[in-house]
Amino acid sequence: MRLKASILIVLMILTGCFAGTKEQISSENHSTSANIQLTPVDLFQGEAAKFKLFLGPMTGAFKLEYEGNKPNASLDIDIWKNGQKVDSAGSIGDLFYSSDEQKDSKEVELIISVDTESIEGQKESCKIKVNTNSHSGSSLSTFTIPWDKKLTAHGLIQDTRPRSFTIDQPVHVFGMHATSSNRIHAADLSTDSLRNTEWALVFTLRLDEEHIE
């Protein structure tokens, strides 16, 4: 009996060690510490300026590239009013998705366009278009939200220089703000600056924990 009890205890200890090791490996595989490089893209440089008429002035683009473990990153579109997030306009999950299981998509280019629409007999709306391009292909996502026509002045909030970061915490990567005073101030993507906005669309990179297995 003592021998059987000793064997059972040893097995329980080994099982616990194996489970702990497996959990540690899984955690490492889905580490949030992957380094992300953001590089602004000038869409309308040179001859490409002719496309600005079609995309509209509230358009911007940037590339995201990661090093390390593949992050399960999502791009959330948040609505801010009077310096605080109040609602969500939509989200795009798994930005670095690849249909090729042997090769991750380490780089993705995002083109974002925000425009207002007015249809007779209906309330004005704001249409948000996000196009993602990678070696796996291209995907266009469209979101529509109500628009307050009192917001007459518009401005983009975007990086002008490359930067790198991890997404252990949400990171603001793009934005558009508006005011009803017909006056607008310079803004950046820091939380302190966004607190001074009257109304804003803020595009935020987050770790999508729902897709971690």
N, C-alpha and C positions, 0 to 999 in steps of 0.2 A: 504493500500500500504506500509506504514511504517513497519507494522508487517511482511509482506512478505519479504521486503528488509532485515529486521533484521534476519529472519530465514535463508535467502540465505547466508548472511555473516557468520553466525554461522556454516552452513554446509560447506562453503568453508574453514573456519579455521580448522574444524575437519578433513576434507579430507586432507589438507596439513599436519597436525600433523600425521595422519595415514601413509601417504606416506613417511614422514621423518623417522618414527619409523620402517617401513618395510625396508627402505633402510639401516638403521643403523643395523638392525638384519641381513640382507643379508651380509653386510660388515663384521660383527662379525663372521658369519658362515664360511666365506672364508678368515679369517685372515691369513696374511702372517707370523704371529709371532709363528707358531708352531715350537717347538724345535725339531731339528733333531740330532740324535746321530749316528756318523759314527764309525764303529768298523772294523779295518783291519782283513782279514781272510788269514791264511797261508794255501794255497791249497795243498802244497807239503810236509806237515809235516809227518814224520814217513814213513809208507808204501806207502802213497799217492805220494811220490816222483817219483814213476814209471810212473805217468801220465804226468810228465813234458815233456817227449819226444813227446807226442801227442799234448799237448797244446802249446808248444813252450816257449822260455825264456821270451818273451814279454807278460806275462800273470800275472794278479793280480785279487784280489777279496776283497770285503768289504760288510758289512751289513749296511743298513740304517733303523733306527727306529725313529718314531716320537711320540711326546706327544702333546696333545692339539687338535685343529681342524685339520681335514685331509687336507694336502696341495695338490694342483693340481700341482705336481712337474714333470718336464721333465728333461731328461738327454740329453744335447746337446753335439755333438762331433764337436769341432772346430779345424780348421787347422791354425796354427801359422807359420809365416815366419819372420825371423829377428826380433823376439820379438813382433810381432803384429798379431792380428787375421786378416786373409785375406779371409777365406771361411768357409763354413760349410760342414762337411762330413755326417751329418745325425742327427737324433734326435729320442728319445723314449719318448713318452708322458704318463702321468698318471701312474707313477711308483708304486703308492700305490693302484692301481686298485684292486677291489675285486668283484667277481661274486656273492658273498653273500651280499645282501642288508642289512642284519641284523648285519653284522660283517665286519668292515673295516680291510684291510690288513695293520697293523701297522708296519710290518717289511718286508723288501725285501733284498735278497742277490743278488749282481751283480758279475758276473765273466766276465772279459774282456780279450780278446786275440787279439793281433795285429801281423800279419805275412805278409811277402811279397811273391808274387807269380810270377813266370816267365814261360811264355808259349812261345814256339818256334814260331817265326814269329810275335809276338805281344809285345807291350810295357809292362814293368813290372807294376804290380799293388800291392796295399796294401789292404789286407782283414781284416776288423774289425768285431769281433764277440762279442756280448754282450748277456749273458744269465741272465735272471732275474728269481729268485725263491722266491715264497711266499706260504702262505697257500692255495692260489687259484690255484697254479700250476706253471709250468715252461714255459718260452718263450724265444726262441733264435732269435735274430735279427742279420742280416749280412749286412755290408756296404762295398763297394769297391770304392777305389779312386786311381788315378794314382800315381806311385811311381818313384822317381828320384833315379836311381841306384848309383848316386854319393854319396848318403847318406849311408856311410858304417859303421858308429858307432852308436849304438842304446842304449838307456837307459830308464828305467822306472822311473816315478815320482809318488810316492804314499806315503800315510801316514803310519807311523810305529806304531803310538799310537792312541788310540781312541780320538775323539774330538767331540764337540757339537757346533751347530750353528743354526741360523735361516736363511731363504732364502729370507729375505727382499731384498737382493741384490744377484746376481749370485755368486755361490760358486764353486770353482774348487775342484774336488774330486779325480781326477786320471789323469795321463798323461803319454805320451811316447815322448821322443825327440831323435833327430838324428843330426849328423854332417857329413860334407863332408871332414873334415880334418883328419879323423880316430883317433881323440882325442875327448874325451867327459868329461864334468865337472859335478860335483854334482849339483842337482837342487831340488827345492821343489815347492809346489803348490802356492806360493805367486806370485802376479802379478810382483813384482820387480824381482824375480828369472826368471819367464817366459820371461821377456823382454830380457834376455841374451841368449835365445835359438836361434839356427839357423833355426831349423824346429821342430815343435811339434804338437802332437795330444793332445788336452786338453778336458777332459770330465768335463762338467760344469752342476751343478744342478741349475735349474731356476724355478721360479713360472710360470706355464703355464696359463696365464690370459685368453687365448682363451676358456678354458673349464670352466671358472667361470660364473655361471648363476645368 
